């Protein structure tokens, strides 16, 4: 029976794709992807010319019948997001549910993830931690959610965009004052940067421009309530 392969792709450095991922992408009949234009660049770099099918968070239900038809014809399908591991913060979970409900196997191909990359250099690996991802983009819900999270007692992992990073750090000052931060910017890319310090120290570095407010951010934050 045909299978859906959920394939992790590099978050920056193209050398971080696995041998197994390349092998599977080369032999799959179709590659479903979050953004066909973005994914075509990676696949061209790898010498892969399989047909691409758009499957974003917004159009998964429209794309699903076509993917199921390919699987029903006995052809394997791979799914990749723009970067990293699908279904963590990127699209993919709805596709996985639909394919599994139709009776097909879903096979994970692990690889790059900003979450595990930052955890590995945080010095708190092995402890409990909570993955929040992106906070609500607007309103008082953000600060309320930050305060709720740090009542849990676990380190919390956040994603944040460059145009909200200054605001986010100010919210952390209010919601987790004195907390400790490991900040990763542009992980695995040319301008990769990893900084540590208190919430206040890291906020100052970003506000002053010592850490540029550019690129993708992932932050691990904990307070003295954390285990």
C-alpha positions in Angstrom: 0.0 0.0 0.0 1.2 3.5 -0.8 2.4 5.7 2.0 2.6 9.4 2.9 6.1 10.4 4.0 6.3 13.5 6.3 9.8 14.8 5.5 11.8 17.3 7.5 13.8 19.7 5.4 16.6 22.2 6.3 15.8 25.3 8.4 18.7 27.1 6.7 21.8 25.2 5.9 21.0 22.9 3.0 23.6 20.4 4.2 21.2 19.5 7.1 18.9 17.4 4.9 19.3 13.6 5.6 20.4 11.0 3.1 17.1 9.2 3.8 15.0 12.3 3.1 16.8 12.8 -0.3 16.2 9.1 -1.2 12.5 9.3 -0.3 11.9 12.6 -2.1 13.6 11.2 -5.2 11.4 8.1 -5.4 8.0 9.6 -4.4 5.5 10.1 -7.2 4.4 13.5 -6.0 5.7 16.0 -3.4 3.1 18.0 -1.6 4.5 21.2 -0.2 3.5 24.4 1.7 4.8 26.7 -1.0 5.7 25.1 -4.4 7.9 28.1 -5.4 9.9 27.9 -2.2 10.2 24.1 -2.3 11.2 24.0 -5.9 14.4 25.8 -5.1 15.4 23.2 -2.6 14.4 20.3 -4.8 16.3 21.8 -7.8 19.4 22.0 -5.6 18.9 18.3 -4.8 18.3 17.4 -8.5 14.7 16.3 -7.9 12.1 17.0 -10.4 9.0 15.2 -9.1 5.6 16.9 -9.6 4.7 19.4 -6.9 1.3 19.9 -5.3 0.4 22.8 -3.2 -0.9 21.9 0.3 -0.8 24.9 2.7 -2.6 25.3 5.9 -5.4 27.2 4.1 -6.0 24.7 1.3 -5.4 21.3 2.9 -9.0 20.2 2.6 -9.0 21.1 -1.1 -5.7 19.4 -1.7 -6.5 16.2 0.3 -8.7 14.5 -2.4 -6.0 14.8 -5.0 -3.4 13.4 -2.6 -5.7 10.5 -1.6 -6.3 9.7 -5.3 -2.5 9.4 -5.9 -2.2 7.1 -2.8 -5.2 5.0 -4.0 -3.4 4.5 -7.3 -0.5 2.9 -5.3 1.9 5.9 -5.6 3.8 7.3 -2.6 3.5 10.9 -1.7 6.0 13.1 0.4 5.0 16.2 2.3 7.4 19.0 3.1 6.9 22.4 4.6 8.9 25.5 3.8 11.6 24.6 6.4 12.0 22.2 9.3 9.6 19.4 10.4 6.1 19.6 9.2 3.3 19.6 11.7 5.3 21.1 14.6 4.5 24.8 13.9 4.2 24.5 10.1 1.2 23.0 8.3 0.9 19.2 8.0 -1.2 18.0 10.9 -4.6 18.2 9.0 -3.1 16.3 6.0 -1.7 13.6 8.3 -5.2 13.2 9.9 -7.0 13.0 6.6 -4.5 10.5 5.1 -4.6 8.2 8.2 -8.4 8.4 8.4 -8.5 7.1 4.8 -6.5 4.1 5.8 -3.0 4.9 4.6 0.2 4.8 6.6 2.0 8.0 7.5 5.8 7.7 7.9 7.9 10.3 9.7 11.3 11.2 8.3 13.0 13.2 11.2 15.4 16.0 10.6 16.0 19.7 11.2 13.9 21.5 13.7 14.5 24.9 15.4 13.0 23.6 18.6 15.4 20.7 19.1 18.4 22.7 17.7 17.9 25.4 20.4 17.2 22.9 23.2 20.5 21.0 22.3 22.6 24.1 23.1 20.4 25.5 25.9 21.9 23.7 28.8 18.5 22.6 30.1 18.0 19.6 27.9 16.7 16.6 29.9 14.4 18.8 31.9 10.7 19.2 31.3 9.9 22.0 28.8 6.8 23.3 27.1 6.6 24.2 23.4 4.3 27.2 22.9 5.4 28.3 19.4 3.8 31.6 18.2 1.7 33.6 20.6 -1.5 35.2 19.4 -0.4 38.1 17.1 -2.4 40.9 18.8 -4.1 42.2 21.9 -4.0 41.6 25.6 -4.1 37.8 25.0 -0.4 37.8 24.5 0.6 39.1 27.9 -2.1 37.0 29.6 -0.8 33.9 27.9 2.8 34.6 28.9 1.7 34.9 32.6 -0.3 31.7 32.3 2.7 29.8 30.8 5.1 30.8 33.6 2.7 29.5 36.2 3.4 26.0 34.9 6.9 25.9 36.3 8.5 24.6 33.0 10.9 26.3 30.6 8.9 27.6 27.6 9.9 27.6 24.0 8.6 30.4 21.7 8.9 31.3 18.1 8.8 34.9 17.2 9.0 37.0 14.0 11.4 39.9 13.5 8.8 42.6 13.4 7.4 41.5 16.8 10.6 40.5 18.6 11.0 43.9 20.4 7.4 43.9 21.6 7.7 40.2 22.6 10.7 40.9 24.8 8.9 43.8 26.5 6.0 41.5 27.2 8.5 39.0 28.7 9.8 41.8 31.0 6.3 42.2 32.3 5.2 38.6 32.4 8.5 36.9 33.4 10.7 39.5 35.0 14.2 38.3 35.8 13.7 35.2 33.7 16.6 33.5 31.9 16.7 33.4 28.1 18.5 31.4 25.4 17.8 33.2 22.1 18.5 31.7 18.7 18.4 33.9 15.6 18.7 32.5 12.0 19.7 29.0 13.3 22.0 27.1 10.9 22.1 30.1 8.5 25.0 32.4 7.6 24.2 34.9 10.3 23.3 32.4 13.0 23.4 33.9 16.5 22.8 32.4 19.9 22.7 34.6 23.0 22.0 34.0 26.7 21.1 36.2 29.6 18.2 37.6 31.6 15.1 38.7 29.9 16.2 42.3 30.6 19.7 41.8 29.2 18.5 40.1 26.0 15.8 42.8 25.5 18.4 45.5 25.7 20.6 43.8 23.2 17.7 43.6 20.7 16.5 47.1 21.4 20.0 48.6 21.0 20.6 46.7 17.7 23.4 44.6 19.1 21.1 41.7 18.1 19.5 42.7 14.8 15.7 42.4 14.7 16.0 40.4 11.4 15.4 36.8 10.6 13.6 34.1 12.5 13.8 33.8 16.3 13.3 30.9 18.7 13.6 31.5 22.4 13.8 29.3 25.5 12.7 31.1 28.6 12.5 30.0 32.2 12.0 31.6 35.6 13.0 30.6 39.1 9.7 28.7 39.3 11.0 26.4 36.6 12.2 23.0 37.6 
